[in-house]
Amino acid sequence: MAALITYKIPVSVLVVIYTLDQQVLLLERADHPGYWQSVTGSCDPGESLRQTAVREVREETGLDAEKYALTDWNQQFEFEIFEEWRHRYAPGVMNNTEHVFGLELPQPLPVTVEPREHLGYIWLPHEEAANKVFSWTNAASIERLHFNPH
């Protein structure tokens, strides 16, 4: 019997984790050292966007997003999936829709990264964080903190 291939759903979340004084948590990708990002991840079948955000924050940082202010920013981006990652999606899927959430923490907290996904983490002022991330959608979302911090 052939193995069932499970493809990623082309709907994801981006969770900008930040503090009251606008420090932003960034994670360094294990598969691309030097590529920094906020928490991201695809929805699992039947999972709401909020459930995805809570799960991804827990998996990638060890933090419980439900203990803090997790807000759907009602912002979404559509972008072309990097060619190197398209094999994870069904044949012909070229674009992903990313939904942005913010997670406000009282201060920078230590996190536990998932070593298969990330090499480490840093907390940076939001301007520096926006300049350090590799994704334009991530940069645009971090920039939003300057205009609408809460």
N, C-alpha and C positions, 0 to 999 in steps of 0.2 A: 504494500500500500504506500502510495507516495505521501511524503510529508506535506502538510498544509502550510503554505507560505502566508505569513502574517505581515502585511504592509502597514507602515505608519500612516496615520490619518493626517492629511495636510491642513490641520487646524492645530495651532499651538498657543501657548501662553508665554509672555515675557513678564517676569516679576522684578520690578525695580525695588530693591531693598535699600531703605535709606533711614537716616536718623532725623530727629527734630532740627539739628543744625546742618542738615543736608550733606552728611557724609554718605557715600554710596558704596555698597558692597559689590566688588567684582570678583569673578572666578576665572582662573586661567585654564583654558581647554587642554585636556591631556592629549588629544589627537592633533592639536596645533599649538605647541608652546609659543607663547607670545601673543596669542589671541585671547583677549579678555572680554568678558560678557557678564550680564546679569543672569539670573536663573531663567532658563528656558526649557520648554519641553512640549511634546505633542500630547494631545488628548488621547486617552484610551477609549475603546468603544464603550458607549453608554455613560461616559463621565462628563459632568458639567465643566464649564471653564473654571469656575471657582474650585471645584474638586481637583482639577488638574493643577491649578496654582498651588494649592495646599500640599498636594502630593510631591510636586517637583521641588518646592522649597524644602520639604522634609528630606527628600532623597539627596538633594544637592548640597544642603547646608546643615542638616540635623535640627534646624529650627522648626518649631510648631507655629505655623502662620496663624493658627486660630487663637493664639494667645496674644496677638498684636493686632494692629489696625490694618487689615487686608482690604483694599479698595479696588473695585473694578473701575478703571479710568475711562471706560467707554471709548476707548481708542483702539483702532485696529489698523494693521498694515497688511498689504498683500505684496509678496515679493517672490522672485524666482528662486527656486531651491538651487543651492550650489550643486553643480554637476556631480561632484564627488560624493554627494549624499543622496542623489536621486534613486539609487538602487534600493533604498529603504522604503520607497513609495511604490504604489502600483504603476505598471507601465503606462507611460503617457502623462503622468502627473508631473507638472512643471512648476506649479506655484503653491505657496503656503499662505494661509491667513493667520496672522499672529494677533492675539488679543492682549492688551497691556493692563497689568495690575501694578499697584504700588503696595509695599508692605513697610509701614512705618514702625521703627523700633525706637525705644527711648534713648539708646546710645549704641555705639558700635559694640557688637557682641562677638565673642569667638565662635567660629563655626567649624563643623567637621565636614570636609569635602569628601565626595565619593571619588576615590582614587582612579577608578576606570574612566571617569568623566573629567575630573579637574586635578590640576597639579597643586593649586594653592589658592589663596584669596588675599585681597587687600581692601582696605577702606580708604576712599579718597574723597576730597571735596567734589561736589557735583560737577564743577567745571572741568576738573582734571579727569574725572571718570568719563564724562562725555567725550573727551578727546582720546581716551585710551581704548575704548571699545572698538571692535572691528566692524560691527554691524551698524548701518545707518539708522535702522529702526530703533536700536538700542540707544544710540546717541540722541536721537530725537526725543525719545521717552525720558531720558535723564535730563535733557534740557528743559523739559516741562516743569521740573522741580523749581527752577528759577522763577517761573511765572505763577505756579500754583502749588506751593509746598505741602498743602494738606488736603 
